[in-house]
Amino acid sequence: MVTAKEGIMELQIKRVQVQTLCPVCQQENESILHNLVSCYFAQQCWLLLKVDNQGTGCLDFTTWLERVLHTASSKVQAEIITLCWAIWRNRNDIVWNQRFSSVNKTVAAAKQYLTQWSIAQNRSSTTLLQPTFEGDGDCIWVNPQQNSVKVSVDAAVFEDKDAAGLGLVARDDNGELIQAKTLILPSKVAPVLGEAMAVKEALSWIDVMQWPKVILVSDCLVVVQAIRSKTPMRSQFGKVIEDCRSYIRRLNKISLYHVKRSANMVAHQLARESYNYPDRTFDRDSIPSSVKYCIEMDLKC
């Protein structure tokens, strides 16, 4: 078997230009062990995760991995494997997309991915893939009960602008717009985190507006599942989810449902428009025409 180092040497002999320096630190030659363990960036990631990477004295990545996994609990083992993936993904982003991430974002991405995977694997969460409440899984807009307010939320990630936007829409029991809001997040976030933040912002808005009874809907099943679950989560996503749970417990007047995208087009369109209308509040007269059109289409259903 040819090692990575031998492969690079063969390419150089054939006069193929190969970058041998680590693209992250630009200080030492690349190897799997260096990239994932001994590179300064990787060391800071392991420090933030509070895992002793025990890299000293290891000659190859396999030996290192066996050593750190041997004494770790199953939970920490999962964190170690996922962080290796996140560090390597950051390396590839630098090489192929010239996109640099921070230590905090890399570790947060690893935790968030692990949280989503855990939810998908958890049997109790899997049962929520099918509608469990009347109102879950709606494919078209449905007016809320009389004297209730329905709040729809969605998030959009703007890859080219390194930002994300949230769309929040409140409508009455006739389906007419009460108020809508956009918020811009100053940095790009993973889509599922953006969806969770949209729900949290909506709950804060509901608290301020003091609506007596509210139906809150999102087209992100993972977020709805996570909020309904009681599973603790060690991640930025988990913290936002816990904030949402706290709001719902305290307000005690909110019903949360998952709907299909087709039943959430108004919030979806507003989130997509949010970059053009940052941090704005709208009424029936000022709502963007594209969003107004979506409301009109809902009312024709």
ABEGO torsion letter per residue (X at the ends): XBBAAAAAAAAAAAGBBBBABBAAAGABBBBAAAAAAABAAAAAAAAAAGBBAGABGBABAAAAAAAAAAABBAAAAAAAAAAAAAAAAAAAAAAAAGBBBBAAAAAAAAAAAAAAAAAAABAAAAAAABBABBGBGBABBBBBBBGBBBBBBBBBBBAAAGBBBBBBBBBBAAGBBABBBBBBBABBBBAAAAAAAAAAAAAAAAAAAGBABBBBBBABAAAAAAAABABBBBBAAAAAAAAAAAAAAAAGABBBBBBBAAAAAAAAAAAAAAAABBGBBBBAAABBAAAAAAAAAAAAX
